Amino acid sequence: MAAYWSRLGLPFIEEAFEWNAADTPQDWQAVSGWHQRVGQSRTIHAASADEEAEAHAAFHALAKTAPHLTDYLAHHLPSYEKLRRRALKPG
């Protein structure tokens, strides 16, 4: 985040990485597990291999009941991968 803020010309502010889990909006209940983990954390970090595998399994299970999600993924994934390749590197 410091590299991103620097690129934007903003000073790094440590307090920007503190949040209150009680402030989670009501309409975020569909992703409550993710928000619970974020609310209990104190850092931003990459997903672990287990977390990635869990997310993939959950997506594919959901896609069995909502097949159009697979089309959404196929449509959006190339753009996401392009952004990922251009991501700022720390340091």
DSSP file (Angstrom, degrees, kcal/mol; ACC not computed):
  #  RESIDUE AA STRUCTURE BP1 BP2  ACC     N-H-->O    O-->H-N    N-H-->O    O-->H-N    TCO  KAPPA ALPHA  PHI   PSI    X-CA   Y-CA   Z-CA
    1    1 A M     >        0   0    0      0, 0.0     4,-3.0     0, 0.0     5,-0.2   0.000 360.0 360.0 360.0 -35.9    0.0    0.0    0.0
    2    2 A A  H  >  +     0   0    0      1,-0.2     4,-2.5     2,-0.2     5,-0.2   0.904 360.0  49.5 -60.7 -40.2    2.9    2.4    0.7
    3    3 A A  H  > S+     0   0    0      2,-0.2     4,-2.2     1,-0.2    -1,-0.2   0.900 112.1  48.6 -64.7 -40.7    4.1    1.9   -2.9
    4    4 A Y  H  > S+     0   0    0      2,-0.2     4,-1.5     1,-0.2    -2,-0.2   0.942 112.8  46.6 -64.3 -48.3    0.6    2.6   -4.2
    5    5 A W  H  X>S+     0   0    0     -4,-3.0     5,-3.0     1,-0.2     4,-0.6   0.903 111.9  51.7 -62.0 -41.0    0.2    5.7   -2.1
    6    6 A S  H ><5S+     0   0    0     -4,-2.5     3,-1.1    -5,-0.2    -1,-0.2   0.913 106.5  53.7 -61.4 -42.6    3.6    7.0   -3.0
    7    7 A R  H 3<5S+     0   0    0     -4,-2.2    -1,-0.2     1,-0.3    -2,-0.2   0.827 110.5  47.6 -61.5 -31.7    2.7    6.5   -6.7
    8    8 A L  H 3<5S-     0   0    0     -4,-1.5    -1,-0.3    -3,-0.2    -2,-0.2   0.540 118.6-113.4 -85.0  -7.7   -0.4    8.7   -6.1
    9    9 A G  T <<5S+     0   0    0     -3,-1.1    -3,-0.2    -4,-0.6    -2,-0.1   0.729  72.2 134.8  81.8  22.9    1.7   11.3   -4.3
   10   10 A L      < -     0   0    0     -5,-3.0    -1,-0.3    -6,-0.2     2,-0.2  -0.795  58.1-113.9-104.5 146.8    0.0   10.6   -0.9
   11   11 A P        -     0   0    0      0, 0.0     2,-0.4     0, 0.0    -1,-0.0  -0.509  36.0-107.3 -73.9 147.4    1.8   10.3    2.4
   12   12 A F        -     0   0    0     -2,-0.2     2,-0.5   -10,-0.0   -10,-0.1  -0.624  34.7-167.5 -75.1 129.2    1.6    6.8    4.1
   13   13 A I    >   -     0   0    0     -2,-0.4     3,-1.8     1,-0.1     4,-0.2  -0.941  12.3-161.2-124.1 107.5   -0.8    6.9    7.1
   14   14 A E  G >  S+     0   0    0     -2,-0.5     3,-1.9     1,-0.3    -1,-0.1   0.843  88.2  64.6 -55.6 -38.1   -0.6    3.9    9.3
   15   15 A E  G >  S+     0   0    0      1,-0.3     3,-1.5     2,-0.1    -1,-0.3   0.683  83.1  77.2 -63.8 -17.2   -4.0    4.6   10.9
   16   16 A A  G <  S+     0   0    0     -3,-1.8    -1,-0.3     1,-0.3    -2,-0.2   0.639  86.7  62.8 -67.3 -11.3   -5.7    4.0    7.5
   17   17 A F  G <  S+     0   0    0     -3,-1.9     2,-0.4    -4,-0.2    -1,-0.3   0.077  83.9  93.0-103.1  23.1   -5.3    0.3    8.1
   18   18 A E    <   +     0   0    0     -3,-1.5     2,-0.3     2,-0.0    24,-0.1  -0.946  50.0 166.2-114.6 138.1   -7.5    0.2   11.2
   19   19 A W        -     0   0    0     -2,-0.4     2,-0.5    22,-0.2     3,-0.1  -0.945  33.2-122.9-147.2 166.1  -11.2   -0.7   11.0
   20   20 A N    >   -     0   0    0     -2,-0.3     3,-1.9     1,-0.1    20,-0.1  -0.958   8.5-153.4-117.7 118.8  -14.1   -1.6   13.1
   21   21 A A  G >  S+     0   0    0     -2,-0.5     3,-1.4    18,-0.4    -1,-0.1   0.765  93.9  68.5 -62.5 -24.8  -15.9   -4.9   12.3
   22   22 A A  G 3  S+     0   0    0      1,-0.3    -1,-0.3    17,-0.1    17,-0.0   0.678  88.5  67.0 -68.4 -15.6  -19.1   -3.4   13.8
   23   23 A D  G <   +     0   0    0     -3,-1.9    -1,-0.3     2,-0.0    -2,-0.2   0.332  68.4 130.1 -87.2   8.2  -19.3   -1.0   10.9
   24   24 A T    <   -     0   0    0     -3,-1.4     5,-0.0     1,-0.1    -3,-0.0  -0.470  63.5-117.5 -66.5 123.9  -20.0   -3.7    8.4
   25   25 A P    >   -     0   0    0      0, 0.0     3,-1.6     0, 0.0    -1,-0.1  -0.249  17.7-119.0 -61.8 150.4  -23.0   -2.7    6.2
   26   26 A Q  G >  S+     0   0    0      1,-0.3     3,-1.3     2,-0.1    -2,-0.1   0.841 109.5  61.6 -59.0 -37.3  -26.1   -4.9    6.4
   27   27 A D  G 3  S+     0   0    0      1,-0.3     3,-0.4     2,-0.1    -1,-0.3   0.451  88.2  73.4 -76.1   2.9  -26.0   -5.8    2.7
   28   28 A W  G X   +     0   0    0     -3,-1.6     3,-1.6     1,-0.2    -1,-0.3   0.279  61.7 106.3 -94.4  10.6  -22.6   -7.4    3.1
   29   29 A Q  G X   +     0   0    0     -3,-1.3     3,-1.8     1,-0.3     4,-0.2   0.802  66.9  68.2 -60.9 -28.9  -24.0  -10.5    4.8
   30   30 A A  G 3  S+     0   0    0     -3,-0.4    -1,-0.3     1,-0.3     3,-0.2   0.772 111.8  32.5 -62.7 -24.5  -23.5  -12.6    1.7
   31   31 A V  G <> S+     0   0    0     -3,-1.6     4,-2.1     1,-0.1     3,-0.4  -0.142  80.1 133.0-120.5  36.3  -19.8  -12.3    2.2
   32   32 A S  H <>  +     0   0    0     -3,-1.8     4,-2.7     1,-0.2     5,-0.2   0.821  66.3  59.5 -61.3 -33.5  -19.9  -12.2    6.0
   33   33 A G  H  > S+     0   0    0     -4,-0.2     4,-2.0     2,-0.2    -1,-0.2   0.927 108.0  45.3 -61.3 -44.3  -17.1  -14.7    6.4
   34   34 A W  H  > S+     0   0    0     -3,-0.4     4,-2.4     1,-0.2    -2,-0.2   0.935 114.6  48.0 -63.6 -46.4  -14.7  -12.6    4.5
   35   35 A H  H  X S+     0   0    0     -4,-2.1     4,-2.9    -7,-0.2    -2,-0.2   0.849 108.6  54.7 -66.0 -33.6  -15.7   -9.4    6.4
   36   36 A Q  H  X S+     0   0    0     -4,-2.7     4,-1.6     2,-0.2    -1,-0.2   0.934 109.9  46.5 -63.7 -45.0  -15.4  -11.2    9.7
   37   37 A R  H  X S+     0   0    0     -4,-2.0     4,-0.8     2,-0.2    -2,-0.2   0.914 114.2  47.8 -63.2 -42.0  -11.8  -12.2    8.9
   38   38 A V  H >< S+     0   0    0     -4,-2.4     3,-0.9     1,-0.2    -2,-0.2   0.926 109.9  52.7 -64.1 -44.3  -11.0   -8.7    7.8
   39   39 A G  H 3< S+     0   0    0     -4,-2.9   -18,-0.4     1,-0.3    -1,-0.2   0.805 112.0  45.6 -62.0 -29.4  -12.6   -7.2   10.9
   40   40 A Q  H 3< S+     0   0    0     -4,-1.6    -1,-0.3    -5,-0.2    -2,-0.2   0.566 102.4  83.3 -90.3  -9.3  -10.5   -9.4   13.1
   41   41 A S    <<  -     0   0    0     -3,-0.9   -22,-0.2    -4,-0.8     3,-0.1  -0.356  57.1-160.8 -89.3 172.1   -7.3   -8.7   11.2
   42   42 A R  S    S+     0   0    0     -2,-0.1     2,-0.3   -24,-0.1    -1,-0.1   0.218  71.4  48.6-132.6   9.5   -4.9   -5.9   11.5
   43   43 A T  S    S-     0   0    0     -5,-0.1     2,-0.5     2,-0.0    -2,-0.1  -0.946  74.0-119.2-144.1 164.1   -3.0   -6.2    8.2
   44   44 A I        +     0   0    0     -2,-0.3     2,-0.3    -3,-0.1   -27,-0.0  -0.933  45.4 163.7-102.4 129.1   -3.6   -6.6    4.5
   45   45 A H        -     0   0    0     -2,-0.5     2,-0.1     3,-0.0     3,-0.1  -0.967  40.7 -95.6-144.6 159.0   -2.1   -9.8    3.2
   46   46 A A        -     0   0    0     -2,-0.3     2,-0.1     1,-0.1     0, 0.0  -0.415  52.4 -96.6 -69.5 149.7   -2.2  -12.0    0.2
   47   47 A A        -     0   0    0     -2,-0.1    -1,-0.1     1,-0.1     2,-0.1  -0.408  39.6-120.3 -65.9 142.6   -4.5  -15.0    0.4
   48   48 A S     >  -     0   0    0      1,-0.1     4,-2.6    -2,-0.1     5,-0.2  -0.311  28.3-103.1 -75.2 168.2   -2.8  -18.3    1.5
   49   49 A A  H  > S+     0   0    0      1,-0.2     4,-2.4     2,-0.2     5,-0.2   0.884 125.0  51.0 -59.9 -38.6   -2.9  -21.3   -0.8
   50   50 A D  H  > S+     0   0    0      2,-0.2     4,-2.5     1,-0.2    -1,-0.2   0.911 109.8  48.9 -66.1 -42.0   -5.5  -22.8    1.5
   51   51 A E  H  > S+     0   0    0      2,-0.2     4,-2.4     1,-0.2    -2,-0.2   0.902 111.9  49.3 -64.2 -40.6   -7.7  -19.6    1.3
   52   52 A E  H  X S+     0   0    0     -4,-2.6     4,-2.5     2,-0.2    -2,-0.2   0.929 111.9  48.1 -63.4 -44.8   -7.3  -19.6   -2.5
   53   53 A A  H  X S+     0   0    0     -4,-2.4     4,-2.4     1,-0.2    -2,-0.2   0.899 111.7  50.5 -63.1 -40.2   -8.3  -23.2   -2.7
   54   54 A E  H  X S+     0   0    0     -4,-2.5     4,-2.4     2,-0.2    -1,-0.2   0.908 110.8  48.8 -63.6 -42.6  -11.3  -22.6   -0.4
   55   55 A A  H  X S+     0   0    0     -4,-2.4     4,-2.5     2,-0.2    -2,-0.2   0.906 111.8  48.9 -65.2 -41.8  -12.5  -19.6   -2.5
   56   56 A H  H  X S+     0   0    0     -4,-2.5     4,-2.5     2,-0.2     5,-0.2   0.921 112.3  48.0 -64.0 -43.7  -12.2  -21.6   -5.7
   57   57 A A  H  X S+     0   0    0     -4,-2.4     4,-2.1     1,-0.2    -2,-0.2   0.913 112.1  49.3 -63.9 -42.2  -14.1  -24.5   -4.3
   58   58 A A  H  X S+     0   0    0     -4,-2.4     4,-2.4     2,-0.2    -2,-0.2   0.907 111.3  50.0 -64.0 -41.6  -16.8  -22.2   -3.0
   59   59 A F  H  X S+     0   0    0     -4,-2.5     4,-2.9     1,-0.2    -2,-0.2   0.952 111.8  46.8 -61.9 -48.8  -17.1  -20.5   -6.3
   60   60 A H  H  X S+     0   0    0     -4,-2.5     4,-0.9     1,-0.2    -1,-0.2   0.845 111.6  51.5 -66.2 -32.7  -17.5  -23.8   -8.2
   61   61 A A  H  X S+     0   0    0     -4,-2.1     4,-0.6    -5,-0.2     3,-0.4   0.924 113.3  44.9 -66.0 -43.8  -20.0  -25.0   -5.8
   62   62 A L  H >X S+     0   0    0     -4,-2.4     4,-1.4     1,-0.2     3,-1.3   0.887 106.9  59.6 -66.4 -38.8  -22.0  -21.9   -6.2
   63   63 A A  H 3< S+     0   0    0     -4,-2.9    -1,-0.2     1,-0.3     7,-0.2   0.748  94.2  65.4 -64.0 -23.2  -21.7  -22.0  -10.0
   64   64 A K  H 3< S+     0   0    0     -4,-0.9    -1,-0.3    -3,-0.4    -2,-0.2   0.831 111.3  35.3 -66.4 -30.0  -23.4  -25.4  -10.0
   65   65 A T  H << S+     0   0    0     -3,-1.3    -2,-0.2    -4,-0.6    -1,-0.2   0.621 131.8  31.8 -96.0 -16.0  -26.5  -23.6   -8.8
   66   66 A A    ><  +     0   0    0     -4,-1.4     3,-2.3     1,-0.1     4,-0.3  -0.615  68.3 177.9-139.7  75.0  -25.9  -20.4  -10.8
   67   67 A P  T >> S+     0   0    0      0, 0.0     3,-1.5     0, 0.0     4,-0.8   0.718  72.1  74.3 -57.0 -24.7  -24.1  -21.4  -14.0
   68   68 A H  H 3> S+     0   0    0      1,-0.3     4,-2.0     2,-0.2     3,-0.2   0.746  82.5  71.5 -61.8 -21.2  -24.0  -17.8  -15.3
   69   69 A L  H <> S+     0   0    0     -3,-2.3     4,-2.5     1,-0.2    -1,-0.3   0.843  90.9  57.7 -63.6 -32.1  -21.3  -17.1  -12.8
   70   70 A T  H <> S+     0   0    0     -3,-1.5     4,-2.5    -4,-0.3    -1,-0.2   0.892 105.7  49.8 -64.0 -38.9  -18.9  -19.2  -14.8
   71   71 A D  H  X S+     0   0    0     -4,-0.8     4,-2.2     2,-0.2    -2,-0.2   0.906 109.6  51.4 -65.0 -41.1  -19.6  -16.9  -17.8
   72   72 A Y  H  X S+     0   0    0     -4,-2.0     4,-2.7     2,-0.2     5,-0.3   0.928 110.8  48.4 -60.3 -45.0  -18.9  -13.8  -15.6
   73   73 A L  H  X S+     0   0    0     -4,-2.5     4,-2.8     1,-0.2    -2,-0.2   0.940 110.9  49.6 -61.5 -47.5  -15.7  -15.3  -14.5
   74   74 A A  H  < S+     0   0    0     -4,-2.5    -1,-0.2     1,-0.2    -2,-0.2   0.867 114.3  46.7 -60.5 -36.3  -14.6  -16.1  -18.0
   75   75 A H  H  < S+     0   0    0     -4,-2.2     4,-0.4    -5,-0.2    -1,-0.2   0.917 121.5  33.4 -71.3 -44.1  -15.4  -12.6  -19.2
   76   76 A H  H  X S+     0   0    0     -4,-2.7     4,-2.1    -5,-0.2     3,-0.5   0.736  98.7  78.6 -89.4 -24.3  -13.7  -10.7  -16.3
   77   77 A L  H  X S+     0   0    0     -4,-2.8     4,-2.8    -5,-0.3     5,-0.2   0.871  89.2  55.4 -58.6 -41.8  -10.7  -12.9  -15.5
   78   78 A P  H  > S+     0   0    0      0, 0.0     4,-1.9     0, 0.0    -1,-0.2   0.899 110.1  47.1 -59.4 -37.9   -8.6  -11.7  -18.5
   79   79 A S  H  > S+     0   0    0     -3,-0.5     4,-2.4    -4,-0.4    -2,-0.2   0.915 112.0  50.1 -67.5 -42.1   -8.9   -8.1  -17.3
   80   80 A Y  H  X S+     0   0    0     -4,-2.1     4,-2.5     1,-0.2    -1,-0.2   0.922 110.6  49.4 -61.3 -44.3   -8.1   -9.1  -13.7
   81   81 A E  H  X S+     0   0    0     -4,-2.8     4,-2.1     2,-0.2    -1,-0.2   0.875 109.0  52.9 -64.5 -36.9   -5.0  -11.0  -14.9
   82   82 A K  H  X S+     0   0    0     -4,-1.9     4,-1.2    -5,-0.2    -1,-0.2   0.927 111.1  46.4 -63.1 -44.6   -3.9   -8.0  -17.0
   83   83 A L  H  < S+     0   0    0     -4,-2.4     4,-0.5     1,-0.2     3,-0.3   0.901 109.7  54.9 -62.5 -40.5   -4.2   -5.8  -13.9
   84   84 A R  H >< S+     0   0    0     -4,-2.5     3,-1.0     1,-0.2    -1,-0.2   0.891 105.5  52.0 -61.3 -40.2   -2.4   -8.3  -11.8
   85   85 A R  H 3< S+     0   0    0     -4,-2.1    -1,-0.2     1,-0.2    -2,-0.2   0.809 112.7  45.9 -65.8 -29.0    0.6   -8.3  -14.2
   86   86 A R  T 3< S+     0   0    0     -4,-1.2    -1,-0.2    -3,-0.3    -2,-0.2   0.397  85.2 131.2 -94.2   2.5    0.8   -4.5  -14.0
   87   87 A A    <   -     0   0    0     -3,-1.0     2,-0.1    -4,-0.5    -3,-0.1  -0.193  66.0-103.9 -59.0 144.7    0.5   -4.4  -10.2
   88   88 A L        -     0   0    0      1,-0.1    -1,-0.1     0, 0.0   -84,-0.1  -0.434  32.9-133.0 -65.3 141.8    2.9   -2.3   -8.3
   89   89 A K        -     0   0    0     -2,-0.1    -1,-0.1    -3,-0.1    -3,-0.0  -0.810  26.5-104.2 -97.3 139.1    5.7   -4.3   -6.6
   90   90 A P              0   0    0      0, 0.0    -1,-0.1     0, 0.0     0, 0.0  -0.223 360.0 360.0 -58.6 149.1    6.5   -3.4   -2.9
   91   91 A G              0   0    0      0, 0.0    -2,-0.0     0, 0.0     0, 0.0   0.442 360.0 360.0  98.6 360.0    9.7   -1.5   -2.3
